[in-house]
Amino acid sequence: MLNFSKINVLIIYLLFSIIAVFSVFNFQTDNKFINKKINLGLDLQGGSYLLLEINSDSLVKEKIQSKVIPIKKLLKKNKINYENFKINEKHLTLSLNDIEKFDILFYSRKDNIINPYIDNYRSYELEYKKTKKNQIEISFSKFGLLTINNSALKQSIEIVRRRIDDVGTKEPTILQRGEKRILVELPGLKNPERIKSLLGKTAQLNFRLVSENNEFGTDELTSENGEKLNISKRIIMSGENLIDAQPSIQNQNNEPTVSFTLDRLGAQKFGRATTDNVGKRLAIVMDGEIVSAPNINEPITSGNGMISGNFTFQEATDLALLLRSGALPTPLIVVEERTVGPDLGEDSIKSGITSLLVGFVLVIIFMLYKYKVFGLIANTALIANLLMLTGVLTILEATLTLPGIAGIILTVGMAVDANV
């Protein structure tokens, strides 16, 4: 027979009482002291379901363009003449005078920076094929494309998680689905438009001068005021140098703005650019659109800056969130969208609770009838077990779903078996 000291018994009762009290919090609408409850999952309280897909075409184009200079250097260094060098969306085409020599260099397995070989996969990043006499087409291999997709997908999942966490959605589910898709479930969110807006922006940010100088080329973009501006293609600084961004209010005219902080390298670039271009306009461009184009009145060397552009406070908050979370490597497309209504959740909750109570009461009656006093002891332990279970779930703020309710019912049965 087990013997417990009075101190151990007191500790057990005290621990049980504390945990059981947390179960009561689930039935209170407003608790000033401790605001902890069991969160209901998407199948119980309703919410939004989004299936997103990455579009890696732009990333493949960017990656293939990054190979242009190294390949040209390789050809020049080894005195292989080439002509008709063309850059397409997903491949490069050129004519060579010595394809055999190029083949040896291109598929060299020693210190090959241009076309790395992965031993574990027995594959090269790039491949080429002959299209005409002495003409070849260079593109990514199947392994190269798979590597780009996997990298973009993992990075996208992390950034999606940051953006959703910043919005404050409780217990979101963010999972990988296949090679290119991301599943997002947002319990309790009935209107996903803001989330879709945040996830639909890649948030590729860069700072460029408003200039008529064609040395680097210009793009004609529309400012926030509808003004057509020629923006230099030369990027002074990108969003990678941002450490933090927060919405703020300008004291002078109560205008919502976004304050940002740069890392050391970004502060140096920004300080140098603003020092050399005082009096000129600096365009802040995100996803090909001008967010703001203020005048540079004085050098900004502190590493801190401000973005203004006739924002509402909500727009400033969302812009700061996008900048903080970082840029998506590729655009995200909403493939499927569903909204689970609250009626389904209420029906599910009622059915689950009803089945739990009916099963619980039947078990208690059976135990009293079959085992008498021992049944009463077992029933007391059963109620204590259920209170502690819900109390622990409340402390952890766990998410309860329909399978979770089924698990609790199963636990009741197992507890009875253990007590008997």
C-alpha positions in Angstrom: 0.0 0.0 0.0 1.3 3.5 -0.9 1.9 5.9 2.0 2.3 9.6 1.4 3.5 12.1 3.9 1.2 15.0 4.9 3.5 17.4 3.1 3.2 15.5 -0.1 -0.6 15.2 0.2 -0.8 18.9 0.8 1.3 19.7 -2.2 -0.8 17.4 -4.4 -4.1 19.0 -3.2 -2.6 22.5 -3.6 -1.3 21.7 -7.2 -4.7 20.2 -8.1 -6.6 23.3 -6.8 -4.4 25.7 -8.7 -4.7 23.8 -12.0 -8.4 23.3 -11.5 -9.0 27.0 -11.0 -7.6 27.6 -14.5 -10.4 25.5 -15.9 -13.0 28.0 -14.6 -11.3 30.8 -16.6 -12.8 29.2 -19.8 -16.3 30.1 -18.6 -15.5 33.8 -17.9 -15.8 36.4 -20.6 -13.5 38.9 -19.0 -10.9 38.2 -16.4 -8.9 41.1 -15.1 -6.2 39.0 -13.4 -5.3 36.2 -15.7 -6.6 36.1 -19.3 -6.0 32.5 -20.3 -8.3 30.2 -22.2 -8.3 27.2 -24.4 -8.2 28.4 -28.0 -10.7 26.9 -30.4 -9.4 25.5 -33.7 -10.6 26.4 -37.2 -13.1 23.5 -37.2 -14.7 24.8 -34.0 -14.8 28.6 -34.0 -14.6 29.2 -37.8 -12.0 31.3 -39.5 -10.1 31.6 -42.8 -8.3 28.9 -44.8 -5.8 30.1 -47.5 -3.7 28.0 -49.8 -0.8 30.0 -51.3 1.6 29.1 -54.1 5.0 30.6 -54.8 5.7 31.8 -58.3 9.4 31.2 -58.8 9.6 32.5 -62.5 11.0 35.9 -61.4 13.5 34.2 -59.1 14.7 31.9 -61.9 15.1 34.8 -64.2 17.1 36.7 -61.5 19.3 33.7 -60.9 20.1 33.0 -64.5 21.0 36.7 -65.0 23.5 36.4 -62.2 25.4 33.8 -64.2 26.0 36.1 -67.1 29.1 37.9 -65.9 30.8 34.7 -64.5 30.2 32.8 -67.7 31.6 35.7 -69.8 34.7 35.9 -67.6 35.2 32.1 -67.9 35.0 32.3 -71.7 37.4 35.3 -71.9 39.9 33.8 -69.5 40.1 30.6 -71.5 40.1 32.4 -74.9 36.8 30.9 -76.1 35.2 33.2 -78.6 31.5 33.8 -78.4 28.8 35.9 -80.1 25.0 36.4 -80.2 24.9 36.3 -76.4 21.2 36.6 -75.4 19.4 36.6 -72.0 15.9 35.1 -71.9 13.5 34.5 -69.1 14.8 31.1 -68.1 18.0 30.5 -70.2 21.0 32.0 -71.9 21.8 31.5 -75.6 25.2 32.0 -77.3 27.3 30.8 -80.1 30.8 29.3 -79.4 33.8 28.5 -81.6 34.9 25.6 -79.3 32.0 23.8 -77.6 34.2 20.8 -76.6 36.5 23.0 -74.6 33.6 24.8 -73.0 32.0 21.5 -72.0 35.1 20.5 -70.1 35.2 23.8 -68.2 31.4 24.0 -67.7 31.2 20.5 -66.1 34.5 20.7 -64.2 33.9 19.2 -60.8 36.8 21.0 -59.1 36.2 24.4 -57.6 33.4 25.1 -60.1 31.8 28.3 -58.9 29.8 28.9 -62.1 28.1 25.4 -62.1 28.5 23.7 -58.7 28.3 19.9 -58.6 26.4 18.4 -55.6 27.9 14.9 -54.8 25.0 13.8 -52.8 22.6 14.3 -55.7 25.0 13.5 -58.5 23.9 16.6 -60.4 25.0 20.0 -61.6 23.1 23.2 -61.0 23.2 24.2 -64.7 23.0 22.3 -67.9 23.2 23.1 -71.6 22.0 21.7 -74.9 22.9 22.4 -78.5 20.1 24.2 -80.4 22.0 24.8 -83.7 25.5 24.4 -85.1 27.9 25.9 -82.5 25.0 27.4 -80.6 24.0 26.4 -77.1 21.3 27.1 -74.6 22.2 27.3 -70.9 19.4 26.7 -68.3 18.9 25.4 -64.8 18.9 21.6 -64.4 16.0 19.8 -62.7 18.0 19.8 -59.5 18.9 23.5 -59.9 15.2 24.4 -60.2 14.3 22.1 -57.3 16.9 23.9 -55.1 15.6 27.3 -56.1 12.0 26.2 -55.3 12.9 24.6 -51.9 14.9 27.6 -50.8 12.2 30.1 -51.9 9.5 28.0 -50.2 11.3 27.8 -46.8 12.1 31.5 -46.8 8.5 32.3 -47.8 7.1 30.2 -44.9 9.3 32.0 -42.4 8.3 35.5 -43.7 4.6 34.5 -43.9 4.9 33.4 -40.2 6.5 36.7 -39.2 3.8 38.8 -40.9 0.9 36.8 -39.5 2.4 36.8 -36.0 2.8 40.6 -36.2 -0.9 40.9 -37.0 -1.7 39.2 -33.7 -3.6 36.1 -34.9 -3.7 33.4 -32.2 -2.6 29.9 -33.0 -2.2 30.2 -36.8 -1.4 27.0 -38.7 1.3 27.5 -41.4 2.4 24.3 -43.2 4.2 23.3 -46.4 2.0 21.6 -49.0 3.9 19.9 -51.8 6.8 21.6 -53.6 5.3 25.1 -54.1 2.4 25.6 -51.8 1.8 26.9 -48.3 -1.3 26.2 -46.2 -2.4 29.0 -43.8 -5.3 28.4 -41.3 -6.4 31.4 -39.2 -8.9 30.5 -36.5 -11.4 33.3 -35.6 -10.5 35.4 -38.6 -13.6 36.0 -40.6 -12.3 38.6 -43.0 -8.9 37.6 -44.5 -8.6 40.6 -46.8 -5.9 42.4 -44.7 -3.9 39.2 -44.4 -4.2 38.6 -48.2 -3.1 42.1 -48.8 0.0 41.7 -46.5 0.9 38.3 -48.0 0.2 39.5 -51.6 3.1 41.9 -51.4 6.7 40.8 -51.9 7.9 44.0 -50.2 11.0 44.4 -52.3 12.2 47.8 -51.0 14.9 49.9 -52.5 16.1 53.6 -52.3 16.8 55.3 -55.7 17.4 58.9 -56.8 14.9 60.9 -58.9 17.2 61.7 -61.8 17.3 62.5 -65.5 20.8 61.1 -65.7 20.8 58.2 -68.1 24.2 56.8 -67.0 22.5 53.9 -65.2 19.2 54.2 -67.1 15.9 55.4 -65.7 12.4 54.0 -65.0 9.3 56.1 -65.2 7.2 55.5 -62.1 4.2 57.2 -60.6 4.6 58.8 -57.2 2.1 58.7 -54.3 0.6 62.0 -55.6 0.2 60.7 -59.2 3.3 62.6 -60.4 5.4 60.9 -63.2 9.0 60.7 -62.1 12.1 59.4 -63.8 13.8 57.1 -61.2 17.5 56.0 -61.6 17.9 52.3 -62.0 20.9 52.5 -59.7 19.9 51.2 -56.3 21.5 53.1 -53.4 20.3 50.8 -50.7 17.9 47.8 -50.5 15.5 46.7 -47.8 18.0 44.1 -46.6 19.8 46.8 -44.6 16.7 47.5 -42.5 16.9 46.4 -38.9 13.5 47.7 -37.7 10.5 49.7 -38.8 7.7 51.1 -36.6 4.6 53.3 -37.3 4.8 56.8 -35.8 3.0 60.1 -35.7 4.6 63.4 -36.7 4.0 65.9 -34.0 3.7 68.9 -36.3 0.7 67.8 -38.3 -0.3 64.5 -36.8 0.6 62.7 -40.0 1.2 58.9 -39.8 4.7 58.0 -40.9 7.1 55.0 -40.7 10.3 55.3 -38.8 13.1 52.9 -39.8 16.5 51.9 -38.4 19.4 50.7 -40.6 22.3 48.4 -39.9 25.9 49.6 -40.0 26.4 49.0 -43.7 23.0 50.5 -44.6 23.8 53.6 -42.4 27.1 54.1 -44.3 25.4 53.8 -47.7 22.5 56.0 -46.8 24.8 58.6 -45.2 27.0 58.7 -48.2 24.1 59.0 -50.7 22.3 61.7 -48.7 25.6 63.7 -48.3 26.4 63.6 -52.0 22.9 64.4 -53.1 21.5 67.2 -50.9 18.8 69.1 -52.6 17.8 66.1 -54.8 14.7 63.8 -54.3 15.1 60.3 -53.0 12.5 57.8 -54.1 11.5 55.0 -51.8 10.3 52.2 -54.1 8.5 49.0 -53.0 7.4 46.4 -55.6 8.0 48.8 -58.4 5.8 51.5 -56.9 6.9 54.8 -55.3 5.9 54.9 -51.7 7.4 58.3 -51.1 9.8 60.7 -52.8 11.0 63.3 -50.3 13.7 66.0 -50.8 17.1 65.4 -49.2 17.4 68.5 -47.0 20.5 67.4 -45.1 22.8 64.4 -44.8 21.3 61.6 -42.8 24.2 59.7 -41.1 22.5 58.5 -37.9 21.1 55.3 -39.5 17.6 56.4 -38.7 15.1 57.7 -41.2 11.4 58.3 -41.8 9.0 57.4 -44.6 6.0 59.7 -45.2 3.4 59.5 -47.9 -0.1 60.5 -47.0 -0.7 57.2 -45.1 -3.5 56.4 -42.8 -2.3 54.9 -39.5 -3.4 51.4 -40.7 -1.4 51.8 -43.9 1.6 53.0 -41.9 1.3 50.0 -39.6 1.0 47.5 -42.4 4.0 49.1 -44.3 6.1 48.9 -41.1 5.1 45.3 -40.7 6.1 44.4 -44.2 9.5 46.1 -43.8 10.2 44.4 -40.5 9.3 40.9 -41.7 11.5 41.2 -44.8 10.9 40.7 -48.5 9.4 37.5 -50.0 11.8 35.9 -52.5 8.9 35.3 -54.9 5.3 36.5 -55.3 2.6 34.5 -53.5 -0.6 33.6 -55.3 -3.9 32.6 -53.5 -4.8 29.3 -55.1 -7.7 28.5 -52.7 -9.6 30.4 -50.1 -12.3 29.2 -47.8 -14.1 30.8 -44.9 -15.5 28.5 -42.2 -18.7 30.0 -40.8 -19.4 30.3 -37.1 -22.6 28.1 -37.4 -20.4 25.1 -38.2 -18.2 25.8 -35.2 -21.2 26.2 -32.8 -22.7 22.9 -34.0 -19.4 21.1 -33.7 -18.9 22.5 -30.2 -22.4 21.6 -29.1 -22.1 18.0 -30.5 -18.7 17.5 -29.0 -19.7 18.8 -25.5 -23.0 16.9 -25.6 -21.2 13.6 -26.5 -18.6 14.3 -23.7 -21.3 15.0 -21.1 -23.5 12.0 -22.0 -20.5 9.7 -22.0 -19.2 11.2 -18.7 -22.6 10.8 -16.9 -23.1 7.2 -18.2 -19.7 6.2 -17.0 -20.3 7.7 -13.5 -23.7 6.0 -13.2 -22.2 2.7 -14.3 -19.2 3.0 -11.9 -21.6 3.7 -9.0 -23.9 0.8 -9.9 -21.1 -1.7 -10.5 -18.5 -0.8 -7.8 -20.4 1.1 -5.1 -18.0 2.9 -2.8 -15.0 2.1 -5.0 -17.0 3.5 -7.9 -17.5 6.7 -6.0 -13.7 7.0 -5.4 -13.0 6.2 -9.1 -15.6 8.9 -10.2 -13.9 11.5 -7.9 -10.6 10.7 -9.5 -12.2 10.9 -12.9 -13.6 14.4 -12.3 -10.2 15.5 -10.9 -8.5 14.1 -14.0 -10.8 16.0 -16.3 -10.3 19.2 -14.3 -6.6 18.9 -14.4 -6.6 18.1 -18.1 -8.6 21.2 -19.0 -6.6 23.3 -16.5 -3.3 22.3 -18.1 -4.7 23.0 -21.6 -5.8 26.4 -20.4 -2.4 27.2 -18.9 -0.7 26.3 -22.2 -3.4 28.2 -24.1 -3.6 25.1 -26.3 -5.8 24.9 -29.4 -8.8 22.5 -29.2 -10.1 20.9 -32.3 -12.7 18.1 -32.9 -10.0 15.4 -32.7 -9.0 17.0 -29.4 -12.5 16.6 -28.0 -12.4 13.0 -29.1 -9.1 12.6 -27.3 -10.6 14.0 -24.1 -13.5 11.5 -24.3 -10.9 8.7 -24.9 -9.0 10.0 -21.8 -12.1 9.7 -19.7 -12.4 6.0 -20.7 -8.7 5.3 -20.1 -8.9 7.1 -16.7 -11.8 4.8 -15.6 -9.8 1.7 -16.7 -6.7 2.9 -14.8 -8.8 3.5 -11.6 -10.5 0.1 -11.8 
